[in-house]
Amino acid sequence: MAAVEVERTHALPLDEAIRRAQGLLETLREKRPELVKDVEWSADGTEGIARGQGFEGRLQVTESTVGIEIDLNLMLRPFKKKILATLERKFDETFE
């Protein structure tokens, strides 16, 4: 089971939701390259995997939802609440 899960509904066209989701992960990778080492997307852009220092996250975009599940290693689990709050804020800002 994922240590952190966030899901939001959206009313965006699918291609716009995908663009925003990809932008969110790319921005994180650019701002924190020491944490986010790798981001891979499926051919249609609806699923992404981000890997980094102590975590692996899976992001999925559908016609009406966007969600992320992140597995944290034991070193990051004490920061779960802060990570969850940050993700919720970023999802709210990105997919309103």
C-alpha positions as CSV (number, residue, x, y, z in Angstrom):
1,M,0.0,0.0,0.0
2,A,1.2,3.5,-0.8
3,A,2.4,5.6,2.1
4,V,0.9,8.8,0.5
5,E,-2.1,9.0,-1.8
6,V,-3.8,12.1,-3.3
7,E,-6.6,12.2,-5.8
8,R,-8.5,15.1,-7.2
9,T,-11.3,15.4,-9.7
10,H,-10.9,17.9,-12.6
11,A,-13.1,19.3,-15.4
12,L,-10.2,19.8,-17.8
13,P,-9.8,18.3,-21.2
14,L,-7.7,15.2,-20.9
15,D,-4.8,16.6,-22.9
16,E,-4.7,19.7,-20.6
17,A,-4.8,17.6,-17.5
18,I,-1.9,15.5,-18.9
19,R,0.0,18.6,-19.7
20,R,-0.4,20.0,-16.2
21,A,0.5,16.7,-14.5
22,Q,3.6,16.4,-16.6
23,G,4.5,20.0,-15.9
24,L,4.0,19.4,-12.1
25,L,6.5,16.5,-12.1
26,E,9.0,18.3,-14.4
27,T,8.9,21.4,-12.2
28,L,9.6,19.3,-9.1
29,R,12.5,17.5,-10.9
30,E,14.0,20.9,-11.9
31,K,13.6,22.5,-8.5
32,R,14.8,19.5,-6.5
33,P,17.1,17.4,-8.7
34,E,18.7,15.9,-5.6
35,L,15.4,14.3,-4.7
36,V,13.7,13.4,-8.1
37,K,16.1,11.4,-10.2
38,D,13.9,10.0,-12.9
39,V,10.5,10.6,-14.4
40,E,9.0,8.3,-17.1
41,W,5.7,8.6,-18.9
42,S,3.5,6.1,-20.8
43,A,3.2,6.6,-24.5
44,D,-0.2,8.3,-24.1
45,G,0.9,10.4,-21.2
46,T,-1.8,9.2,-18.8
47,E,0.6,7.4,-16.4
48,G,3.9,8.5,-15.0
49,I,6.5,7.1,-12.6
50,A,8.8,9.3,-10.6
51,R,11.7,7.8,-8.7
52,G,14.1,9.4,-6.4
53,Q,15.9,9.5,-3.1
54,G,13.7,7.3,-0.9
55,F,10.5,7.2,-2.9
56,E,8.7,5.9,-5.9
57,G,5.5,7.6,-7.1
58,R,2.9,6.6,-9.7
59,L,0.7,9.3,-11.2
60,Q,-2.4,8.6,-13.2
61,V,-4.5,11.0,-15.2
62,T,-8.0,10.1,-16.4
63,E,-10.8,12.0,-18.1
64,S,-12.1,13.2,-14.7
65,T,-9.4,12.5,-12.1
66,V,-5.7,12.8,-11.4
67,G,-4.0,10.9,-8.6
68,I,-0.7,10.0,-7.2
69,E,0.5,7.2,-5.0
70,I,3.9,7.4,-3.4
71,D,5.8,4.7,-1.6
72,L,8.2,6.2,1.0
73,N,11.2,4.4,2.5
74,L,11.6,4.3,6.2
75,M,13.7,7.4,6.3
76,L,11.0,9.5,4.7
77,R,8.0,8.1,6.6
78,P,8.3,10.6,9.5
79,F,7.8,13.4,6.9
80,K,4.6,11.8,5.5
81,K,2.2,14.5,6.8
82,K,4.4,17.3,5.3
83,I,4.7,15.5,2.0
84,L,0.9,14.9,1.9
85,A,0.1,18.5,2.7
86,T,2.5,19.7,0.0
87,L,1.1,17.4,-2.6
88,E,-2.5,18.3,-1.7
89,R,-1.7,22.0,-2.1
90,K,0.1,21.5,-5.4
91,F,-2.7,19.4,-6.8
92,D,-5.3,22.0,-5.7
93,E,-3.2,24.8,-7.4
94,T,-2.6,22.8,-10.6
95,F,-6.0,21.2,-11.2
96,E,-8.5,23.8,-10.1
